[in-house]
């Protein structure tokens, strides 16, 4: 793995304004082939970084660096690329502008074409918000993206997903110490409430009922809930909400030329596409993945039948769904 | 409708201690038949009162007072029966003891047998937490309960349901003004966060996607979320958490003689039973209703196929699912 901080200059934003002196932290594995035909883009997910995605990359894996040049750009706002928590003073913290998924793709496009010299992508893939970015790539740069495999994500943030995010955001913002983002000390109560309110959404009824959290080392539901609280203490509150903002607004048909016509937007996709929702995902739902897959010419909907809910696709977390995703990646890449 | 405040004296509690000078506010419709054979119990739900259940009661309805004697006891903690918000000083507010669903049934049993002189129930029914109470009745007093029709509820609170409740509770408790229940002014931020975090759970993906909230008079998702916030401002925070506590612990197999063996507990039910989950209920799930129905001798599982999620069964809210529930009640009562 090679890690670079890549300066991208000022980045004009979809919702107006400019992200000043934007930069991405980018991890790459492998070597770009002379014809540039072996590049794979694998963007990060909410609360994830390149280290999280690294769990799916390695010799003998579907994402094998001996064969593929794999690029993992950290999402803007994840605390590793430019984010509220690390931006220069003028745009730090609550002053950080709204950065959309499309803005992330614009930054990544600069990275790929101007810095890395990549002519096309053999595959755009990702889990959750990573999948959302992969979708945006395939709609916005259809010739560039040869194959698309979003898992446990969706092209747009559908309204139930938006409502879910409103709930966890409200739990965080309820902490008076959050001060509308102008906190000095971390709003610990709010971060804990965010994590606790999130947990119930992340898995399936069967996961909770059968105590499958024991596979993750948690002895009880309460232990799992506390782990979710603790995990969120490691994140900056403004960073989290920056990502939630991007997530909630995600819609490749927003604005011209599609003006909200999702079917028209997804009809642009020319990539060979396998869409992999989890059957029990509570917010990136199977039914909405099916709607989207039907809008993409020739796309295959291939559900991951799993009790792990949204987390079925978490890189490296659960063996069985990982095997399904990696099998589909191999198949897609070999075709 | 006739409303009475019924004094029940000290009520010993499942988790220890005593609820002092307990009382229920009880609404009744109709007249008890000479043989006592026409009594129907219809307990209230979370944030509901007898006025909410009244929307399903009336001439020509399945619950017709000209034929049936319908009893709606307000749940302890709902602000209308004895509750944290209205108890005498020694047990007011945060000092209110933990009152379980079984405790509610104990109070209701006193009401029915000692005050109203009811020898048996032709039907125990209810929505959501009302259904949970009806289940507890049928397990604990099988001879007493001739028919059982729980809709959008379950016998026990399954772990996903518990996790969901942990989330909304955390959102409320995140408000520093809640002061662990010792607030003077209402913790408005927390109540709003509770309502906003709850809303996403209450309906289905299709409900949000197709904007079915317009049927409720809300023009946008944000308007719906605000209505959920506003609705919760009308409730006392300790009252809400008292009910959530009862809900989370609900389990008719808890303690002796079943010691957690739910199948053994539900095998006690002799009532003719129709179990009516909504196909899209996110927390009183179809799959867990199916597990429970299979444990009851002769019970029928009859899902309500509806996009309204948990709220499909809300008394008087949506015509189509109401018609299904009322049809089933008629059928059960005529058998």
Interface residues (C-beta under 8 A of the other chain):
Chain A: X158 X159 X160 X162 X163 X164 X166 X167 X168 X170 X171 X172 X173 X174 X175 X176 X177 X189 X190 X192 X193 X196 X197 X198 X199 X200 X201 X203 X204 X205 X206 X207 X208 X209 X211 X221 X225 X282 X285 X287 X288
Chain B: X158 X159 X160 X162 X163 X164 X166 X167 X168 X170 X171 X172 X173 X174 X175 X176 X177 X189 X190 X192 X193 X196 X197 X198 X199 X200 X201 X203 X204 X205 X206 X207 X208 X209 X211 X221 X225 X282 X285 X287 X288
